[in-house]
Amino acid sequence: MRTPTILTGLVALLGLLASRSARADDAHLETSTAAPAEGRHLIYGELGGKAGEYGVGYELTIAPRLALGAAASFAVIRGQQLATAAPYVHGTLVRRGKHALFGELGAVFVHSRIPSPVADWSGMSASAGGGVAALGWERAARHLVLRAQGSLLVGRGGAAPWAGLAIGFRP
């Protein structure tokens, strides 16, 4: 199975990009490449993101270009209950003023439950996991953050493209 090797390599690449030190010729870019000074916390809602059709999330900036986050959702589709949790690493690849190009790597865990409509059957449940790799664009104002991203979801059933939008608030 090659997926863990690829994900490990991508996490290492994001770590290298996040820890890149400023050089003397990059001194004029110092303020534009730093993380927003408004706050280290981001609370957001997403549509079509890491957690499925919709979700809510939290992100904590741990370095100027690196953050850890998690998104979660709960949906009921035709009686089937889906609970999703998606922890991830967020890395800012390029930042120019209020705009940024970012990458994210993470895992997606889903629990599905179908409750029994009759007394003689106890219902059915299953859990599964997979990975997500995303590339996206961000516009960050003083407290408001807008993001759009394209993702590749990988799991037992194969790989599939996915896209999402998020709007967040930095206190």
FENKAFEN-V705155 format. One record per helix or strand of 2 or more residues. SS is the DSSP state (a for helix, b for strand). FROM is the first residue (numbers start at 1). LEN is the number of residues. If there is no record, write none. Layout:
ss = [SS,SS]
from = [FROM,FROM]
len = [LEN,LEN]
//
This chain:
ss = [a,a,b,b,b,b,b,b,b,b]
from = [3,24,41,52,66,80,99,124,144,158]
len = [16,10,9,12,12,17,16,17,12,12]
//
